[in-house]
Amino acid sequence: MVPILILIVVALVVFVFLNKKKVVNETPAATLNYKALLELHIPYYQHLDADRKLLFERKVARLLADINIEGVGTTVSDADKVMIAASAVIPIFGFNDWKYRNLTNVILYPDTFDSEFQFEGENRSILGMVGSGYMNGQMILSRAALTKGFSKSAGKENTAIHEFVHLLDKADGATDGVPEILLAHEYIMPWLKMIHQEIHKIEAGRSDINPYAITNEAEFLAVVAEYFFQKPNELKHKHPELYDMLSTIFLQDLDDNDVT
């Protein structure tokens, strides 16, 4: 009897979460002017040549056809949709064919939220998260963080890219900072060694990498991926070995392509 009651409570929590203050987005993905929105909002796209821009647009369109994006407490704009899709495409742009099979919904909150998924009140510090357990297949993003990630003030940080890198990491079954589906076996031990060497430098105050990277290996990967895609020239200059490894993981060489 007790397990049944627990299942009922969990089901009710999920229902309330997914329907609380939900804002329906009226613009079908097929009608979006991808090119204009990408040119306006996505620095990474702006650096591509004409053929690669077209490929990027196609990947964005496919991503938006595959997932559902909805607002909770905020309206989802066309620009929001394109920024979310671009955040998903950027890490996998080097791959010929990739589908986020572990994602069905992106839920956009107006701002930071807490561990109970509340975006009002105090003690709200979460910018984004990839769901697990009963939230598997869901991603939650702060709209404020999403927008900032593509602004001139973003620096090395992009929350949405961070979360999509977690999804890539999770694709092999474990969010552990070692994306085995992307990383050849011979690179795994050198990558782990590199992670721990850099974590020691961060702890000693001898690195410009965001200290959040020392949380664990998974967060290290997501944090340095932000750096790689936001400030590749700076990363290559200050951390050449790390840059080379990330270039291998993501099959992209972004030299001379700082995006903000």
C-alpha positions as CSV (number, residue, x, y, z in Angstrom):
1,M,0.0,0.0,0.0
2,V,2.8,2.4,0.9
3,P,4.7,2.0,-2.4
4,I,1.4,2.7,-4.3
5,L,0.9,5.9,-2.3
6,I,4.5,7.0,-3.1
7,L,4.0,6.4,-6.8
8,I,0.8,8.4,-6.7
9,V,2.5,11.3,-4.9
10,V,5.4,11.3,-7.4
11,A,3.0,11.3,-10.3
12,L,1.2,14.3,-8.9
13,V,4.4,16.2,-8.4
14,V,5.5,15.6,-12.0
15,F,2.0,16.6,-13.2
16,V,2.0,19.8,-11.2
17,F,5.6,20.7,-12.2
18,L,5.0,20.2,-15.9
19,N,1.8,22.2,-15.9
20,K,2.5,25.0,-13.4
21,K,2.2,28.4,-15.0
22,K,2.9,26.9,-18.4
23,V,3.0,29.3,-21.2
24,V,2.2,27.9,-24.6
25,N,4.5,29.0,-27.4
26,E,2.4,29.9,-30.5
27,T,5.1,30.0,-33.2
28,P,5.6,26.7,-35.1
29,A,9.3,25.8,-35.6
30,A,8.8,25.5,-39.3
31,T,7.9,29.2,-39.6
32,L,11.0,30.6,-37.8
33,N,13.4,32.7,-39.8
34,Y,16.5,30.8,-38.6
35,K,19.0,32.7,-40.6
36,A,18.0,36.2,-39.4
37,L,17.8,35.1,-35.7
38,L,21.1,33.2,-35.8
39,E,22.9,36.2,-37.4
40,L,21.5,38.4,-34.7
41,H,22.0,36.3,-31.6
42,I,24.6,33.5,-32.2
43,P,28.3,34.7,-32.5
44,Y,29.4,31.1,-33.2
45,Y,27.2,31.0,-36.3
46,Q,28.4,34.4,-37.4
47,H,31.9,33.1,-37.8
48,L,30.9,30.2,-40.2
49,D,31.2,30.3,-44.0
50,A,28.1,30.2,-46.2
51,D,28.0,26.4,-46.6
52,R,28.5,25.8,-42.9
53,K,25.9,28.4,-42.0
54,L,23.4,26.5,-44.1
55,L,24.4,23.2,-42.4
56,F,24.0,24.9,-39.0
57,E,20.5,26.2,-39.9
58,R,19.5,22.7,-40.9
59,K,20.7,21.2,-37.7
60,V,18.8,23.9,-35.7
61,A,15.6,23.1,-37.6
62,R,16.0,19.4,-37.0
63,L,16.6,19.9,-33.3
64,L,13.6,22.1,-32.9
65,A,11.5,19.4,-34.7
66,D,12.7,16.8,-32.3
67,I,12.1,18.4,-28.9
68,N,9.4,20.4,-27.2
69,I,10.3,23.8,-25.7
70,E,7.8,25.4,-23.2
71,G,7.9,28.3,-20.8
72,V,6.9,28.1,-17.1
73,G,6.3,31.6,-15.8
74,T,7.6,33.1,-19.0
75,T,6.8,33.3,-22.7
76,V,9.1,31.5,-25.1
77,S,10.2,33.8,-27.9
78,D,11.5,32.9,-31.3
79,A,14.9,34.1,-30.2
80,D,14.8,31.8,-27.1
81,K,14.0,28.8,-29.3
82,V,16.9,29.6,-31.6
83,M,19.3,30.2,-28.7
84,I,18.3,26.8,-27.2
85,A,18.7,25.0,-30.4
86,A,22.0,26.7,-31.2
87,S,23.3,25.7,-27.7
88,A,22.5,22.1,-28.6
89,V,24.0,22.2,-32.1
90,I,27.3,23.9,-31.2
91,P,28.8,21.0,-29.2
92,I,27.8,18.4,-31.9
93,F,28.5,20.5,-35.0
94,G,31.6,18.5,-35.8
95,F,29.6,15.3,-36.0
96,N,27.9,14.2,-39.3
97,D,24.8,13.0,-37.6
98,W,23.8,13.3,-34.0
99,K,20.4,13.1,-32.2
100,Y,19.9,13.9,-28.5
101,R,18.0,10.7,-27.8
102,N,18.0,11.5,-24.0
103,L,16.0,14.7,-24.4
104,T,12.4,15.3,-25.1
105,N,11.6,18.7,-23.4
106,V,13.3,21.9,-22.5
107,I,11.5,23.9,-19.9
108,L,12.4,27.6,-19.7
109,Y,12.1,29.4,-16.4
110,P,12.3,33.2,-16.2
111,D,15.3,33.2,-13.9
112,T,17.3,31.1,-11.4
113,F,15.5,28.4,-9.5
114,D,16.0,26.1,-6.5
115,S,16.2,22.4,-6.0
116,E,12.4,22.2,-5.6
117,F,12.0,23.8,-9.1
118,Q,10.8,27.1,-7.6
119,F,11.7,30.3,-9.5
120,E,10.3,32.7,-6.9
121,G,11.5,33.4,-3.3
122,E,15.0,33.1,-1.8
123,N,17.8,30.6,-2.1
124,R,17.5,30.3,-5.9
125,S,20.9,29.7,-7.5
126,I,20.4,27.1,-10.2
127,L,20.9,28.3,-13.8
128,G,20.2,25.1,-15.6
129,M,19.9,21.4,-15.0
130,V,19.5,18.1,-16.8
131,G,16.8,16.0,-15.2
132,S,17.2,12.5,-13.9
133,G,14.9,9.9,-12.4
134,Y,11.3,11.0,-12.9
135,M,12.6,14.1,-14.7
136,N,14.6,12.0,-17.2
137,G,14.5,13.5,-20.7
138,Q,13.8,17.0,-19.3
139,M,16.2,20.0,-19.3
140,I,15.4,23.2,-17.3
141,L,17.0,26.5,-18.2
142,S,16.9,30.0,-16.8
143,R,15.9,32.4,-19.5
144,A,18.1,35.1,-18.0
145,A,21.1,32.7,-18.1
146,L,20.3,31.5,-21.7
147,T,20.2,35.1,-22.9
148,K,23.4,36.1,-21.1
149,G,25.3,33.2,-22.6
150,F,25.0,34.8,-26.0
151,S,25.6,38.3,-25.0
152,K,28.8,40.4,-25.1
153,S,29.1,40.1,-21.3
154,A,29.1,36.3,-21.4
155,G,32.8,35.9,-21.2
156,K,33.7,32.2,-20.9
157,E,30.3,31.1,-19.7
158,N,27.2,29.7,-21.5
159,T,24.8,27.9,-19.3
160,A,22.8,26.3,-22.1
161,I,25.9,24.9,-23.8
162,H,27.0,23.6,-20.4
163,E,23.8,21.6,-20.0
164,F,23.9,20.2,-23.5
165,V,27.4,19.0,-22.9
166,H,26.1,17.2,-19.8
167,L,23.6,15.5,-22.1
168,L,26.5,14.4,-24.5
169,D,28.4,13.1,-21.4
170,K,25.3,11.2,-20.3
171,A,24.8,9.5,-23.7
172,D,27.1,6.6,-22.8
173,G,24.9,6.0,-19.7
174,A,27.0,7.9,-17.1
175,T,27.4,11.6,-16.5
176,D,31.0,11.3,-15.4
177,G,33.1,13.7,-17.4
178,V,34.3,11.0,-19.8
179,P,32.1,11.0,-22.9
180,E,33.1,7.5,-24.1
181,I,30.8,7.7,-27.0
182,L,32.9,10.6,-28.3
183,L,36.3,9.8,-26.9
184,A,38.5,7.0,-28.3
185,H,39.6,4.5,-25.6
186,E,43.3,5.5,-25.9
187,Y,42.4,9.1,-24.9
188,I,40.4,8.3,-21.7
189,M,43.3,7.9,-19.3
190,P,45.2,11.0,-20.6
191,W,41.9,13.0,-20.4
192,L,41.3,11.9,-16.8
193,K,44.9,12.8,-15.9
194,M,44.5,16.2,-17.5
195,I,41.2,16.8,-15.5
196,H,42.9,16.1,-12.2
197,Q,46.0,18.1,-13.0
198,E,43.9,21.1,-13.9
199,I,41.7,20.7,-10.8
200,H,44.8,20.9,-8.6
201,K,45.8,24.1,-10.4
202,I,42.3,25.6,-9.9
203,E,42.4,24.7,-6.2
204,A,45.8,26.3,-5.9
205,G,44.6,29.5,-7.6
206,R,46.8,29.0,-10.6
207,S,44.1,28.7,-13.3
208,D,41.6,31.0,-14.8
209,I,39.0,28.2,-15.3
210,N,35.8,28.7,-13.4
211,P,36.3,27.1,-9.9
212,Y,32.9,25.3,-10.3
213,A,34.9,22.9,-12.5
214,I,36.4,21.3,-9.3
215,T,33.0,20.0,-8.3
216,N,33.5,16.7,-10.1
217,E,34.7,15.4,-13.5
218,A,31.3,15.9,-15.1
219,E,31.2,19.6,-14.1
220,F,34.8,20.0,-15.2
221,L,34.0,18.8,-18.7
222,A,30.9,21.1,-19.0
223,V,32.8,24.1,-17.6
224,V,35.8,23.8,-19.9
225,A,33.5,23.1,-22.9
226,E,31.9,26.5,-22.2
227,Y,35.4,28.0,-22.3
228,F,36.3,26.1,-25.5
229,F,33.2,27.3,-27.4
230,Q,33.1,30.8,-26.0
231,K,36.8,31.8,-25.9
232,P,38.7,29.2,-28.0
233,N,41.7,31.5,-28.7
234,E,42.1,32.3,-25.1
235,L,41.8,28.7,-24.1
236,K,44.4,27.6,-26.7
237,H,46.8,30.3,-25.5
238,K,46.5,29.6,-21.8
239,H,45.7,25.8,-21.9
240,P,47.0,24.4,-25.2
241,E,46.9,20.7,-24.2
242,L,43.3,21.1,-22.9
243,Y,42.3,22.9,-26.1
244,D,43.8,20.1,-28.2
245,M,41.9,17.4,-26.2
246,L,38.6,19.3,-26.4
247,S,39.2,19.8,-30.1
248,T,39.5,16.0,-30.3
249,I,36.4,15.3,-28.3
250,F,34.2,17.7,-30.2
251,L,35.9,17.3,-33.6
252,Q,36.2,21.0,-33.9
253,D,39.2,23.4,-34.3
254,L,38.0,26.9,-33.3
255,D,41.3,28.7,-33.7
256,D,40.8,32.4,-34.4
257,N,37.2,32.1,-33.6
258,D,36.5,33.7,-30.2
259,V,32.8,34.1,-30.3
260,T,32.1,36.9,-27.8
